[in-house]
Amino acid sequence: MTDRSSGTHALSGARQVGRLAPVRRTSTVDLIAERLREAVVEGSLPPGAALGEAELAFQLGVSRGPLREAMQRLTAEGLLVIPRRRGLAVRTMTAEDVRDVHWLRARIEPELGRRILARPAAERKTVLAELGAEVKRMQRALRRDDARALGDAYLDFHRALAAWGGSLRLARMMGTLLIETRLCAFSMYEHFEVHRDLVPEHVAFVEALAAEDAARFAALVEAHLEAEVRRLLDEPAVAADEDDERLLAETPDEPQPLDRLDLPEGL
């Protein structure tokens, strides 16, 4: 499954930030790093999974040199860790990580909303259309009771928000934070889990932006992220009868084989 999951989707916002985005040729390392991020978000490489360099290189059809460099890149991003000073593994998020990730998002995303509302009217219309399209994806997923599709559309909504914020730095930060958000769900829940109220919450986000109400948008985002922390950590404020409001999808406990990379000619 491909869900445009890596932080590099944020860089597709190059059209929005103009000269801030130099054109750069994609390298083999870039493609490997992208595939590994996708695998983390998909759950093909679940939290705690030990990553064998030789096996991954064989599966992806790449040499160990660029694979090692790509894995080092994900380690620098905090998505991979070195357990017991040996090898690499996918990070398992802790309760402290959950709080940190959502605290940072609660500071960045309201600012993204303010920056979007400072754009010219024609650009705001384009932003609203893109965000609205992601909400429609969420609504279709909800009608099918498809937890993974709903969660993927959720991530893409927030990536689009970041891409239109006018800052490559914030877009890169959000790209990593959104992958960590998915890792939080995989780490804290037995299976992948999303809540049905994601859809009306995101309808309200778009309505606040359409009304040019930055304060309301910020308040809605902060309330959403606070609720997500409570749910992830199963804090007392979460009602015991929420089971009917959840959608679940099974996730693997062990690493799954990755498809061979189709490298462009010349790489």
Secondary structure, DSSP 4 states (H G I P E B T S, - for coil): -----SGGGGGGGHHHHGGGS---PPPHHHHHHHHHHHHHHHTSS-TT-EE-HHHHHHHHT--HHHHHHHHHHHHHTTSEE-GGGSSEEEPPPPHHHHHHHHHHHHHHHHHHHHHHHTS-HHHHHHHHHHHHHHHHHHHHHHHTT-HHHHHHHHHHHHHHHHHTTS-HHHHHHHHHHHHHHHHHHHHHSSSEEEETTHHHHHHHHHHHHHTT-HHHHHHHHHHHHHHHHHHHHT-TTS-TTGGGGEEEE---SS--PPPPP-PPTT-
